[in-house]
Amino acid sequence: MRYIDLDELSLPDGWSAKAEAAAQAVQGGADPEDYSEVWRDLKHELSALFPEKKCWYCESPVDRADNAVDHFRPKGRVSDALNPHAGYQWLAFEWRNYRYACTFCNSRRKDVLHGTAGGKADRFPLLDESRRLYGPGPLDQEAPKLLDPCELNDWELIGCKQENGKPCPATDDPVDHMRAMESIEVYHLDYEPTCKQRHRAAVQLMADVELGKRLFANPEMKNEFKTVARKIRRAIERKSPFSGDMIYLLKGQRAADHPWIQKLIEA
Ligand SMILES: [Zn+2]
């Protein structure tokens, strides 16, 4: 996961008026799904906020599935709510509630073969259920459990294991740890085929870091070192698959006698 700045979203001409009309129709009792073209119309603009049209939750390249506009606060029912919740319908046409997601993160799926299940669908758990909104109100009243790519620091709370590419919390804070665990389950980040892809990236990164460390220690290999350092830098750039996880793994490799690693992370 990486931070996505939603304020960079550029709305097409006429979109706001269409969204406003749809919101009024839904207020009058219409089904938000009847106006789904309103959020679908923003798919391209949303996908453009993150390179390679990657999923905002899992950073997978999109070739595995059709991506969609996810409502961070579900527009339909909310299965985590203590009382019956018809969904955050009043946010169905609010662009700040949109996230660009792959179908694996977005829709409920079971991977029977590997014993995992996930997909956001109607999930939206809160840290304190008693503060849930059931109608329009200040959103900061709610503290979502799910890590949000559009929050400045949430993306850093999750990483992956070097040995198998499985996602893991990247924090010792008990609350953030729990949020990361919940997000792994709800976004189905432990979907086995995704773990395999992530693992492949991790293996390559670690091999490059090992080589970089060896070359760094040898003054005669300066040019070779620079080539490897550039390659490592590319692996943590926003356009690379699982770049947030690669940053997490690279952070684990920092050492006093290898200051170049920290410099690459900051570059
Ligand atoms: Zn995804």
Residues whose N, C-alpha, C, O or C-beta is under 5 A from the ligand:
A	BS01	ZN	C55 Y57 C58 C102 C105
